Amino acid sequence: MEIKSAEFVISNTDVTKCPAPKLPEYAFIGRSNVGKSSLINMLCMRKDLAKTSGKPGKTQLINHFLINESWYLVDLPGYGYAKVAREQREKWQTFIEDYILERPNLMCTFVLIDSRIPPQKIDLEFMGWLGEHHIPFVIVFTKIDKLSKKQFSDNTTAYMLELEKYWEEMPKCFYTSAEKKTGRAELLDFIEESNPLFS
């Protein structure tokens, strides 16, 4: 897929105020500071489409971007270790859950995982929650350029072994680097193949 246009549409915390669900939609989510905004910018070949920050918790809203005037990319707030008030985190959790459960045109949720760290309980629990609610998702390992080949193999193997404890059928996995543009073609091909399934 070639990205010919990418434009910001709207930010909000209310799923009822999202764009009319007339186009297929793909949501990106992960722990705070997993590299989500950088990955989105890399996919769209734009430096500042999604706001990046070294400080966790930069994304605080449901952000819709219209891609090629034919599908939506959605940047969701990160979960986990952002240094914000508990009340704010709970508010995020509520509208994220509402969005994921109620958005009828959500084709797939991309769960981003930092490839440099061992399996985290919060990620495994989130994927378990998606499975319990029959929400389609794939795993996107980020920052693979920060690892040696052995570290990459050890870490991804550890994740697969952990996932096998909970899943009969393993989720599809992608391996990415925003800096090296690794995995870009594979992710966009997946979206391109999924779009015709929208009805």
C-alpha positions as CSV (number, residue, x, y, z in Angstrom):
1,M,0.0,0.0,0.0
2,E,1.2,3.5,-0.8
3,I,0.2,6.3,1.6
4,K,-0.9,9.2,-0.5
5,S,-2.6,11.3,2.1
6,A,-2.8,11.3,5.9
7,E,-4.8,14.0,7.8
8,F,-5.8,14.6,11.3
9,V,-9.6,14.5,11.7
10,I,-10.6,14.8,15.4
11,S,-9.5,14.2,19.0
12,N,-12.0,13.4,21.8
13,T,-12.8,11.2,24.8
14,D,-16.4,10.2,23.7
15,V,-16.9,7.3,21.3
16,T,-20.2,8.8,20.2
17,K,-18.3,11.8,18.8
18,C,-15.9,9.8,16.7
19,P,-16.3,10.0,12.9
20,A,-19.3,8.2,11.4
21,P,-18.3,4.5,11.2
22,K,-18.4,4.4,7.4
23,L,-14.8,3.4,6.8
24,P,-12.6,0.6,8.2
25,E,-10.6,1.6,11.3
26,Y,-7.4,0.4,13.0
27,A,-6.4,1.3,16.5
28,F,-2.9,1.5,17.9
29,I,-2.4,1.0,21.6
30,G,0.4,0.0,24.0
31,R,2.1,0.8,27.3
32,S,3.1,4.4,27.8
33,N,6.4,5.2,25.9
34,V,6.3,2.0,23.7
35,G,6.9,4.1,20.6
36,K,3.4,4.3,19.3
37,S,3.4,7.8,17.9
38,S,6.8,7.2,16.3
39,L,5.5,4.0,14.6
40,I,2.4,5.9,13.3
41,N,4.5,8.6,11.9
42,M,6.8,6.1,10.2
43,L,3.8,4.2,8.7
44,C,2.5,7.5,7.2
45,M,6.0,8.9,6.3
46,R,5.2,12.0,8.3
47,K,7.4,13.4,11.1
48,D,4.7,15.1,13.1
49,L,1.4,13.5,12.3
50,A,1.2,11.9,15.8
51,K,2.8,13.8,18.6
52,T,5.9,12.1,20.0
53,S,7.5,12.6,23.4
54,G,10.1,11.1,25.6
55,K,7.7,11.6,28.5
56,P,5.1,8.8,28.9
57,G,1.4,9.8,28.7
58,K,1.7,12.3,25.8
59,T,-1.4,10.9,24.0
60,Q,-4.4,11.6,26.2
61,L,-7.3,11.4,23.6
62,I,-8.7,9.2,20.9
63,N,-7.0,10.6,17.8
64,H,-8.5,9.9,14.4
65,F,-6.4,10.2,11.2
66,L,-7.9,9.7,7.8
67,I,-5.5,7.7,5.5
68,N,-5.9,7.8,1.7
69,E,-9.4,9.0,2.3
70,S,-10.4,5.4,2.7
71,W,-9.6,4.2,6.2
72,Y,-8.9,5.5,9.7
73,L,-5.8,5.1,11.8
74,V,-6.6,5.7,15.5
75,D,-4.0,6.7,18.1
76,L,-5.2,5.7,21.6
77,P,-3.7,6.7,24.9
78,G,-1.0,4.4,26.3
79,Y,-1.8,2.3,29.4
80,G,0.5,1.7,32.3
81,Y,3.2,3.8,33.8
82,A,2.3,7.3,32.7
83,K,2.9,9.8,35.6
84,V,-0.6,11.1,35.8
85,A,-3.2,11.1,38.5
86,R,-5.0,7.9,39.2
87,E,-8.3,9.6,38.5
88,Q,-7.0,10.6,35.0
89,R,-5.8,7.0,34.3
90,E,-9.2,5.6,35.2
91,K,-10.9,8.1,32.9
92,W,-8.6,7.0,30.1
93,Q,-9.3,3.4,30.8
94,T,-13.1,4.0,30.7
95,F,-13.1,5.8,27.3
96,I,-10.6,3.4,25.8
97,E,-12.7,0.4,26.8
98,D,-15.9,2.2,25.5
99,Y,-14.2,2.9,22.2
100,I,-12.8,-0.7,21.7
101,L,-16.1,-2.4,22.7
102,E,-18.5,0.0,20.9
103,R,-16.8,1.0,17.7
104,P,-18.5,-1.0,15.0
105,N,-16.0,-0.3,12.2
106,L,-12.9,-1.3,14.3
107,M,-11.2,-3.9,12.1
108,C,-8.2,-4.7,14.3
109,T,-6.4,-3.4,17.4
110,F,-2.6,-3.2,17.1
111,V,-1.1,-4.0,20.5
112,L,2.4,-2.5,20.6
113,I,5.0,-4.3,22.7
114,D,8.5,-3.0,23.5
115,S,10.8,-5.8,22.2
116,R,13.5,-4.8,24.7
117,I,11.7,-5.9,27.8
118,P,10.4,-9.3,29.1
119,P,6.7,-10.1,29.0
120,Q,4.7,-7.6,31.2
121,K,1.6,-8.6,33.1
122,I,-0.2,-5.5,32.0
123,D,0.2,-6.3,28.3
124,L,-0.8,-9.9,28.8
125,E,-3.9,-8.9,30.8
126,F,-4.9,-6.4,28.1
127,M,-4.6,-8.9,25.4
128,G,-6.6,-11.4,27.5
129,W,-9.3,-8.7,27.9
130,L,-9.4,-8.3,24.1
131,G,-9.7,-12.0,23.7
132,E,-12.5,-12.3,26.2
133,H,-14.5,-9.7,24.3
134,H,-13.7,-11.2,20.9
135,I,-11.8,-8.1,19.7
136,P,-9.5,-8.9,16.8
137,F,-5.9,-7.9,17.5
138,V,-2.3,-8.3,16.4
139,I,1.0,-7.8,18.2
140,V,3.5,-5.3,17.0
141,F,6.9,-5.5,18.6
142,T,8.6,-2.1,18.5
143,K,12.2,-0.9,18.7
144,I,13.8,-4.1,17.3
145,D,16.8,-2.0,16.1
146,K,17.7,-1.5,19.8
147,L,18.5,-5.2,20.2
148,S,21.2,-7.7,19.1
149,K,19.9,-10.6,17.1
150,K,20.3,-12.9,20.2
151,Q,18.4,-10.5,22.4
152,F,15.6,-10.2,19.8
153,S,15.4,-13.9,19.5
154,D,15.4,-14.5,23.3
155,N,12.9,-11.8,24.0
156,T,10.4,-12.7,21.3
157,T,10.7,-16.4,22.2
158,A,10.0,-15.6,25.8
159,Y,6.8,-13.7,24.7
160,M,5.6,-16.6,22.6
161,L,6.1,-19.1,25.4
162,E,4.2,-16.8,27.8
163,L,1.3,-16.3,25.3
164,E,1.1,-20.1,24.7
165,K,0.0,-20.5,28.3
166,Y,-3.2,-18.5,27.4
167,W,-3.9,-18.8,23.7
168,E,-4.8,-21.9,21.7
169,E,-4.2,-19.9,18.5
170,M,-1.3,-17.4,18.6
171,P,-2.0,-13.8,17.5
172,K,-0.3,-12.6,14.4
173,C,3.0,-10.8,15.1
174,F,4.8,-8.0,13.4
175,Y,8.4,-6.7,14.1
176,T,9.1,-3.0,13.6
177,S,11.6,-0.2,14.0
178,A,10.4,3.3,13.5
179,E,14.0,4.5,12.9
180,K,14.8,1.8,10.3
181,K,11.3,1.7,8.9
182,T,11.4,-2.1,9.5
183,G,7.9,-3.7,9.3
184,R,6.3,-0.8,7.5
185,A,5.4,-2.8,4.3
186,E,4.1,-5.7,6.3
187,L,1.8,-3.7,8.4
188,L,0.4,-1.7,5.5
189,D,0.0,-4.9,3.5
190,F,-2.0,-6.4,6.4
191,I,-4.3,-3.3,6.5
192,E,-4.7,-3.3,2.7
193,E,-5.7,-7.0,2.8
194,S,-8.1,-6.3,5.7
195,N,-9.9,-3.3,4.3
196,P,-12.0,-5.2,1.7
197,L,-13.4,-7.3,4.6
198,F,-15.2,-4.2,6.0
199,S,-18.9,-4.1,5.4
